[in-house]
Amino acid sequence: MSVDEFAAGVETSYDFGFEVHTVEETADGAHVWLEFVSLQAPGYGPEGETCTYWSLDYELVWYDGWLLIDRVTGHDDSSGHVPCA
């Protein structure tokens, strides 16, 4: 995905309700379990959703003194998202 494609996908989004459940140091950086809600234009949400609950695992790695996101997956091998009720 290019930077322009990523920017287009998030320019209609509003994220809130962040809850960090765990932060664990790893040999390469850190692992973070994060939950939040996003509101977005229907064309940019998963399966056309306008409101999404996210539960994601972030793998962070050290790069030149910075922790950068290396991989994001759904928490506990889930899809990582469900539509708001």
Secondary structure, 3 states (H helix, E strand, C coil): CCHHHHHHHHCCCEEEEEEEEEEEECCCEEEEEEEEEEECCCCCCHHHCCEEEEEEEEEEEEECCEEEEEEEEEHHHCCCEEECC
